[in-house]
C-alpha cells in the first residue's frame, strides 16, 4: 500500500480556486422572464429597499458585509462612522437574507437612482452584474443619472462614455423600474 504525502498549501489553494470556479460556472444568469416574475412577486420589498436607501441618503452601498458612504468608502471603519446604526444594517441584511438579494443595494456617487443587485459573475477587472434599477426623482443636486433613467425607453443598450469595454443593457418593467445589466 502506497502512503499518501500530506498536501502542500499550494496544492490545497489551487484545488480551492478550481472548486470555486467550478461552482461559479454552474450558476447561470437569470433570464429576463424569471427576473420579471421575481420583480412582481417581490415588488413591495424592492420598494422598501429603495425607501430605505433614500432615507439613508448618505449611503451609496449596503450589502451583508459592507457599508459605503458618499464621503467615506473605507472599510472597515468604526461603527460610529458607518452612517447607519447596527440595527438599521441588520434590517437591510434581514431583507437580503429573505429575498436572496445577497449582493445588496448600490447607487453611484451623485445619483438618486438605486440598484438592487440580483446576480453577479466574474472578477473586479471583468464581470457582469444584473440588477433591478429604480430611477429616482430628477433633482438639481443629482450629478449622475443611470442610462435607462436618462433614456426612459422600453429597452436599450450601449457603452458608457469614455469606455471601450464597459457596457449595459436594460428592459423597462414599470415607469421607474428596469432590469439593468452592466458588464465589462
N, C-alpha and C positions, 0 to 999 in steps of 0.2 A: 504494500500500500504506500502510495506516494504522499508525503507530508506537504501540505499547502503552506506557502510562506505568508506571513502577515501582509496585508495590503498596504501599500505605501500611501501617504497622504495625497500625493499627486494622482494616483490611480483612483482613489476614492473621490477626489474632487472632480476628476474627469467623468466618472460614472454619474455623479450627481448632476453635472451640467447636461450630460446626454439625456438623463432621465427627465430633467425639467424641460428640455427642448422637445423631447418626445411627447410628454404630457401636453405641452403647449400646442403642439401640432394637431392634437386630437380635438381641440376646441375650435369649432368653426364660427365665423362671424354670423350673427343673427341676420335673417332676411328682413327686408323692409316689411313684408307681410307680418312676420312674427312680431316685429317692433311695433307696428300699428296696433295689433291686438293687445299687446302688453300696455301700450300707452293708454288705450281706452279703459282697460281694467284698473290701471294704477294712476289715472289722471289726478285724482284728488290728492294722492301722496306726492306726485310731482309738483302740483300747485303748492302744496305745503312746503316742500323744499325750496321753491322759488321765493315764497313769502319769508322763509327763514333767512335765506341769503340776502334778501332786500332789507330785512330788519337788521342784519349783521353787515351793513353796507361797507364796513372797513375790511371785510374778509373777501379774498379772491379765490381761496381754495380750501376745501374741507374734505378729508377722507378719514378713514379709520385710524390712520397713523400720523396725520399731519394737518396743521392749520397754517395757511398762508395769509398774511395781511397785505393790504395795499402798500404799506410803508415798511414792512419787515417780512421778508421771505426766509430769514434764517431759521433753522431748525436743528436741533431742539433749542428751545428757549424757556425761560421761567414761566410758570403758569400765569403770573401777573402780567405777562406780555403776550399772551395768546390772542387777545382781542375778543374772546368769548369765555364764559365760565366753563368749568369742568362739566357741570350739569347740562349746559347747552350743547357741548360737544357730545356728551352721552346721548342727547336727544337725536342729533344727526346720526350717530353710529347705530342707534336702535333702528332708525328708518332704513339705513343702508343694509343692516342685517335682515330686516323683514322683507325688503324688496329685492335684494340681490344686487343693488347698485353699489357694489363694493368699492368702485373707483371714486365714488364721491361726487362732489359738485365743484364747479370752477367758473371763473369769469376772467376775461382779460383785464389787465390794469386799464382803468379809464372807461370801462364798459359797464352797462347795466344789464347786458344780456347774460343769462345764466345757462350753463351746461350741466346736465345730469348725465354723467358718463356711464354708459351701459356696457361697453366692450372695448378692450384694448389688446393689441398684439404688437410684438416687436420690441425694439430697444429704444433708448433715448435718441440715438443717432438716426434711426429709421424705424418707422412703425405706422400704426393706424389706430384711430380712436373713433368709436361711434357713440353719439350722444343724442339725448333729447335736448334741443335748444329752445329756450324760451326767450323771445325778443322783448326786452324791457322797453319802458317808455323812452321816447327820444327827448333828451334834455340838453341844455346848453353845456352842462358840465361833462357830458359824455364825449370822450375824445376818440373812442374806438367803437365801431359797430360791426358785428359779425356779418359776413357777406349775405347770408339768407335774409337777415333782418334789414339790410340795406336794400337788397334787390326785391324782396317781397314777391317773388314769383312762386308758382306751383312746384317747380323743381329747377335745378341748375347745377352747374359745376364750373370749376375754374381753378386758377392758380392765384396764390396770394401775391400781392405786389412785391417786387424786389426779390422774388424767389424763382429758382429754376426747377425746383422739385416739389415744393410743398403745396399740395392741392386740396380741394374739397369737393364734396357733392352734397346735395340736400334734397329733401322732399317735404313739402308742406303737409302738416296734419290738420291744423286749425289756423285761425287768424294769427296767433302768436307762437305757435309751436311747430317745430321741424324735427325730422330725423336729419342728423348732421354728421357726415363722415369727414374726418381730416386725416391726411396721410402724407408721408414723406418717404 
